[in-house]
Amino acid sequence: MERHRINCYQCKHFYVTWDPKFPRGCRAFAFKSTMMPSVTVFQSSGKACMKFEPKQKK
């Protein structure tokens, strides 16, 4: 089991929603969550997020 924690704030697919019940979202997997999306993915699949892509540096 992989224990590497993924920081969604550094991923280009992460976004903050306007929904107070589900404030964090992932465009790659097309869902909103109360938790960080990488935690939700790990809990669902048992694997670290496979869609992580770092944000482009300016």
LINRAVEN-V818390 format. One line per field, one symbol per residue. ss: DSSP state (H for helix, E for strand, L for the rest). phi: phi as a letter, one per 30 degrees, with the letter a starting at -180 (. if undefined). burial: I if it has 9 or more other C-alpha atoms within 8 Angstrom, else O. A space follows every 50 residues. Layout:
ss: ???
phi: ???
burial: ???
This chain:
ss: LLLLLLLHHHELLEEELLLLLLLEEELLLLEEELLLHHHHHHHHHLLLLL LLLELLLL
phi: .dcddccddccdddbcccdddbdbbbddchbcadcdedddddddcibdec cdbddddd
burial: OOOOOOOIOOIIIIOOIOOOOIIIIIIOOOOIIOOIIIOIIIOOOIIIIO OIOOOOOO
